[in-house]
Amino acid sequence: MLGVVLLVAVVSGVVVSALVSSLGPGSAVGAKVHDGLAEVRASAGGDAPVGRDDGLIPEGALLTVNADHPAMTGLEPRLRAALRAATNDAALEGQPLYVTTGWRSERYQAQLFEEARARYGSEEIARQFVAPPELSTHLTGKAVDVGPLDAQLWLMEHGAAYGLCQTYANERWHFELAAEPGGSCPEMLPDASHLGR
């Protein structure tokens, strides 16, 4: 009798799920799932979970660019200064601006990319939402993601005054120092899959 089992595992903080055909012990499908989980574990840095030192900001944390946190201290100094100025001016208008992610370690970026591959089922689709480590501007401290939504909208409207530009059309939260302050932002890429093209 052929059955189907949904396998869900947490590997170094990465939730991995797969439909497994239960063909009996040692089946080829079961072996592929086991090998895939091992690959995700290895790419996510073994058994050590990604944490603060990797730039992880806990979900729901309200950090500003001034925070003493690796996600902020790892930012390129000019980006951090521009974001500080924007944060201060937004606050004068009553708009808080928080950083939801900034600098990331290579293993953190690799984990995010592997999570996206698992979620979307292909590398091609995953790259639309998460850059692989070798292309991510978060690794070099040249990108920040901001929130909440009102802060994103504020920065979309006022960011060019600080040189801060939304760089991907599908990510209203992602900003980079991509222009001279007061200049014009370059045309946005449709998504992260267009990096390096």
PyMOL commands that set and color helices and strands:
alter all, ss='L'
color gray80, all
select helices_A, chain A and resi 28-43+52-54+70-73+77-92+106-120+123-126+149-162+192-194
alter helices_A, ss='H'
color red, helices_A
select strands_A, chain A and resi 3-11+14-22+98-101+143-147+164-166+174-177
alter strands_A, ss='S'
color yellow, strands_A
deselect
rebuild
show_as cartoon
